[in-house]
């Protein structure tokens, strides 16, 4: 698991490949967004997030998974672009729900255009994603196209279920959570559309429907869980310039990350009272002193260390499931890239 972290040249190779994928996908996303009126109130805001450099993990997973099972890039590109467009739509809506101020190193759409314009832009990005997907599946045979579309719908619904659960935990001030609850949340909120769907649909198209897809869920879940936990940690320990989002933003929002779930379980006495008061507050009532106190408690109670160790264990399992998921894949640069992504998840800084 530590191989990539200990070999910076591999980290650089992975990030170079992600940058190339991101460049091509950004161009395709922008090409898919209409140019007509109303530009300043709809189409210009829609272009904001797709124009900003991103990790491009989702399209990279789809393209490499598909090619490793035998597909040409031409059969996968539209699907990969649709995934990334939907991702951007989700980000717009996430930033509205969370009251976030920064996205990819720049102000969120809400901060720049207001809530109403941001909502419209997010809705429109989701519609364009569906248009791109429908066009992309026309070159597939009917049965395979229907499978790809059905998987897309399932992925979107699972993601929204996860988002609703996360919001519900905050609305109802749910406290008695466990790591298993957190993993169930991110299975829906993160894994289906970040890792499971891109991997599965790539294998589906690449194998013309013959690949065994069940192992992709097991691998995609563990890989996606490690990805999300790393993201949660970077929000606590990362540098804002590199990370591209508001550091400690999750704490201001009261998100039940794995680190916070652990702290909620182990804090005692006055510290637990401080934590319960923090959880009952709205974001607007959580000032800097309160947030930094909770962040300090995470160090005092070993919650940061617990989160690291937990994620490292998940990555070990992900490595084992990788071999099962790609047992029928072709050896080559795409499979090598996918294999390197597992330890890279833990080495990344953004």
C-alpha positions in Angstrom: 0.0 0.0 0.0 2.9 2.4 0.7 4.7 1.7 -2.6 3.3 4.8 -4.4 3.7 7.0 -1.4 7.4 6.0 -1.1 8.1 6.5 -4.8 7.3 10.1 -5.8 7.9 9.3 -9.5 4.8 7.1 -9.4 2.8 9.8 -7.8 3.9 12.1 -10.6 3.0 9.6 -13.2 -0.5 9.1 -11.9 -1.0 12.9 -11.6 0.3 13.5 -15.1 -2.1 11.0 -16.5 -5.0 12.5 -14.5 -4.1 15.9 -15.8 -4.2 14.7 -19.4 -7.6 13.1 -18.9 -8.8 16.2 -17.1 -7.7 18.4 -20.0 -9.5 16.4 -22.6 -12.6 15.9 -20.5 -12.8 19.7 -19.7 -12.8 20.5 -23.4 -15.5 18.0 -24.1 -17.7 19.2 -21.2 -17.4 22.8 -22.4 -18.2 21.8 -26.0 -21.4 20.1 -24.6 -22.6 23.2 -22.9 -24.8 25.5 -25.1 -23.5 28.9 -26.1 -26.8 30.7 -26.5 -28.8 33.1 -24.3 -29.0 33.7 -21.5 -25.3 33.6 -21.2 -24.6 35.7 -18.2 -27.4 34.1 -16.1 -27.1 30.4 -17.1 -24.5 29.2 -19.6 -21.6 31.3 -18.1 -22.2 30.0 -14.6 -22.6 26.4 -16.0 -19.1 26.7 -17.4 -17.4 27.8 -14.2 -16.7 24.5 -12.5 -16.0 22.5 -15.7 -13.3 25.1 -16.6 -11.5 24.7 -13.3 -8.8 21.9 -13.1 -10.0 18.9 -11.1 -8.8 15.5 -10.1 -10.6 13.9 -13.1 -10.6 10.6 -11.2 -14.1 9.5 -12.4 -13.5 9.8 -16.2 -10.0 8.3 -15.7 -11.4 5.3 -14.0 -14.1 4.8 -16.7 -11.6 5.1 -19.6 -8.9 2.9 -18.1 -11.3 0.3 -16.9 -13.0 0.1 -20.3 -9.8 0.0 -22.3 -8.3 -2.7 -20.0 -11.3 -4.8 -20.9 -10.9 -4.2 -24.7 -12.8 -1.0 -25.6 -11.6 1.8 -27.8 -11.6 5.3 -26.2 -14.2 6.4 -28.7 -16.8 4.1 -27.1 -16.0 5.4 -23.6 -15.3 9.2 -23.9 -18.9 10.3 -24.0 -19.8 8.2 -21.0 -16.8 9.6 -19.1 -17.8 13.1 -20.0 -21.3 12.5 -18.8 -20.1 11.2 -15.5 -17.9 14.3 -15.0 -20.8 16.7 -15.9 -23.0 15.0 -13.4 -20.2 15.3 -10.8 -20.1 19.1 -11.5 -23.8 19.3 -11.1 -23.6 17.6 -7.7 -20.8 19.9 -6.6 -22.9 23.0 -7.4 -25.8 21.7 -5.3 -23.4 20.4 -2.5 -21.9 23.9 -2.2 -25.4 25.4 -1.9 -26.5 22.9 0.7 -23.2 23.2 2.7 -22.8 27.0 2.4 -19.3 26.5 1.0 -17.3 29.4 0.0 -14.5 27.9 -2.1 -14.4 25.2 -4.8 -11.3 24.3 -6.6 -9.4 27.3 -5.3 -12.0 29.9 -6.4 -15.3 31.2 -5.1 -18.3 28.9 -5.4 -21.1 29.7 -7.8 -23.3 30.8 -4.9 -20.7 33.2 -3.8 -20.3 34.6 -7.3 -23.8 34.5 -8.8 -26.2 33.9 -5.9 -28.2 30.8 -4.8 -30.9 31.0 -7.5 -28.4 31.2 -10.5 -26.3 28.5 -8.9 -29.4 26.2 -8.6 -30.3 26.7 -12.2 -26.7 26.0 -13.3 -26.6 22.8 -11.3 -29.9 21.6 -12.7 -28.8 22.4 -16.3 -25.5 20.6 -15.9 -27.4 17.5 -14.8 -29.6 17.8 -17.9 -26.6 18.2 -20.2 -25.0 15.1 -18.6 -28.0 13.0 -19.6 -27.9 14.4 -23.1 -24.3 13.5 -23.5 -24.9 10.0 -22.1 -27.8 9.4 -24.5 -25.6 10.4 -27.5 -22.7 8.3 -26.3 -24.8 5.1 -26.0 -26.2 5.4 -29.5 -23.1 3.6 -30.8 -23.7 0.6 -28.5 -26.1 -2.2 -29.2 -29.5 -1.7 -27.7 -29.2 -4.1 -24.8 -25.8 -2.8 -23.7 -27.0 0.8 -24.1 -29.9 0.1 -21.8 -27.6 -1.4 -19.2 -25.3 1.6 -19.2 -28.3 4.0 -18.8 -29.8 1.8 -16.1 -26.5 1.8 -14.2 -26.3 5.6 -14.6 -29.8 6.0 -13.1 -28.9 3.7 -10.2 -25.7 5.5 -9.5 -27.5 8.9 -9.4 -30.2 7.7 -7.1 -27.7 6.0 -4.7 -25.7 9.3 -4.5 -28.8 11.3 -3.7 -29.8 8.8 -1.0 -26.4 9.3 0.6 -26.7 13.1 0.3 -30.1 13.0 2.0 -28.8 10.8 4.8 -25.9 13.2 5.5 -28.2 16.2 5.6 -30.7 14.2 7.8 -27.9 13.4 10.3 -27.3 17.2 10.7 -31.0 18.2 10.7 -31.9 15.7 13.4 -28.6 16.1 15.2 -27.8 12.4 15.1 -25.0 11.6 17.6 -24.9 7.9 18.1 -23.1 7.0 15.0 -20.5 4.3 14.3 -17.8 3.8 11.7 -20.2 1.3 10.0 -22.8 4.0 9.7 -20.2 6.3 8.1 -19.2 3.6 5.7 -22.8 3.0 4.7 -23.2 6.7 4.1 -20.2 7.0 1.8 -21.1 3.8 0.0 -24.1 5.8 -1.3 -22.8 9.4 -1.2 -19.3 8.8 -2.7 -18.6 5.3 -3.9 -21.4 4.7 -6.4 -20.6 7.7 -8.6 -16.9 8.2 -7.8 -15.6 4.7 -8.2 -18.2 1.9 -8.6 -20.1 3.3 -11.6 -17.1 4.5 -13.6 -15.4 1.1 -13.1 -18.4 -1.0 -13.8 -19.6 0.9 -16.8 -16.1 0.8 -18.3 -15.8 -2.9 -17.8 -19.4 -3.4 -19.1 -18.6 -1.5 -22.4 -15.1 -2.9 -22.7 -16.2 -6.5 -22.4 -19.4 -6.0 -24.4 -21.4 -7.1 -21.3 -19.5 -10.2 -20.5 -17.3 -9.0 -17.6 -18.2 -10.1 -14.0 -19.3 -6.9 -12.4 -20.0 -7.9 -8.8 -16.2 -7.7 -7.8 -16.2 -4.1 -9.1 -18.7 -3.2 -6.3 -16.4 -4.7 -3.6 -13.3 -3.1 -5.0 -15.0 0.2 -5.9 -16.4 0.4 -2.3 -13.1 0.0 -0.6 -11.2 2.2 -3.0 -13.9 4.9 -2.9 -14.1 4.7 0.9 -10.4 5.3 1.2 -10.7 8.2 -1.3 -13.4 9.9 0.8 -11.6 9.3 4.1 -8.5 10.9 2.6 -10.6 13.8 1.4 -12.1 14.2 4.9 -8.6 14.2 6.4 -7.2 16.7 3.9 -10.0 19.0 5.0 -8.6 18.8 8.5 -4.8 18.7 7.9 -4.3 19.9 4.3 -3.2 23.3 2.9 -6.0 25.3 1.4 -3.9 26.4 -1.6 -3.2 22.8 -2.6 -6.5 21.3 -1.4 -8.6 23.8 -3.3 -11.4 23.9 -0.8 -12.1 25.6 2.5 -9.9 24.0 5.2 -12.0 23.0 8.2 -15.1 23.5 6.1 -16.5 20.1 7.1 -16.2 21.1 10.8 -18.0 24.4 10.1 -20.7 22.5 8.4 -21.0 19.8 11.1 -20.4 16.9 8.7 -20.3 13.5 10.4 -16.9 12.5 9.0 -15.2 9.3 10.3 -12.9 11.5 12.4 -15.9 13.3 14.0 -17.8 10.0 14.5 -14.8 8.7 16.4 -14.5 11.8 18.5 -18.3 11.7 19.3 -17.7 8.2 20.6 -14.7 8.7 22.8 -15.0 12.3 24.1 -15.8 12.5 27.8 -16.7 15.0 30.5 -16.5 18.7 29.7 -15.1 17.8 26.2 -18.2 15.9 25.4 -20.3 18.8 26.5 -18.4 21.1 24.2 -18.8 18.7 21.4 -22.6 18.3 21.9 -23.0 22.0 22.0 -21.0 22.3 18.7 -23.2 19.7 17.1 -26.4 21.4 18.1 -25.3 24.7 16.5 -26.0 25.8 12.9 -23.1 26.7 10.6 -23.7 30.4 11.1 -23.3 29.9 14.9 -20.1 27.9 14.7 -17.3 30.5 15.1 -13.6 30.1 14.6 -12.9 29.4 18.3 -15.5 26.7 18.5 -14.3 24.9 15.3 -10.7 25.1 16.3 -11.6 23.7 19.8 -13.2 20.7 18.1 -10.2 20.3 15.8 -7.9 20.3 18.8 -10.0 17.6 20.5 -9.5 15.4 17.5 -5.8 15.5 18.2 -6.2 15.1 22.0 -8.5 12.0 21.6 -6.5 10.4 18.8 -9.3 10.8 16.2 -6.9 11.8 13.4 -4.6 8.8 14.1 -7.7 6.5 14.3 -8.9 7.8 10.9 -5.5 7.2 9.3 -5.2 3.7 10.6 -8.8 2.9 9.6 -8.3 4.0 6.0 -5.0 2.2 5.7 -6.8 -1.0 6.6 -9.4 -0.3 4.0 -6.8 0.2 1.3 -5.2 -3.2 2.1 -8.5 -4.8 1.4 -8.9 -2.7 -1.7 -5.6 -4.0 -3.1 -6.9 -7.6 -2.6 -10.2 -6.9 -4.3 -8.5 -5.2 -7.2 -7.0 -8.5 -8.4 -10.5 -10.1 -8.3 -12.2 -7.2 -10.1 -9.6 -7.1 -12.9 -8.9 -10.8 -13.2 -10.2 -10.8 -16.8 -8.5 -7.5 -17.9 -5.6 -7.1 -20.3 -2.2 -6.3 -19.0 -0.9 -2.9 -20.1 -0.6 0.7 -19.2 -4.3 1.1 -18.3 -4.3 -1.7 -15.8 -1.0 -0.5 -14.4 -2.5 3.0 -13.9 -5.6 1.5 -12.2 -3.3 -0.5 -9.9 -1.2 2.5 -9.0 -4.3 4.5 -8.1 -4.9 2.4 -5.0 -1.9 3.6 -3.0 -2.0 7.0 -4.7 -5.3 7.7 -3.0 -3.5 7.9 0.2 -0.5 9.9 -1.1 -2.4 12.7 -2.7 -2.5 16.2 -1.3 -5.6 17.4 -3.1 
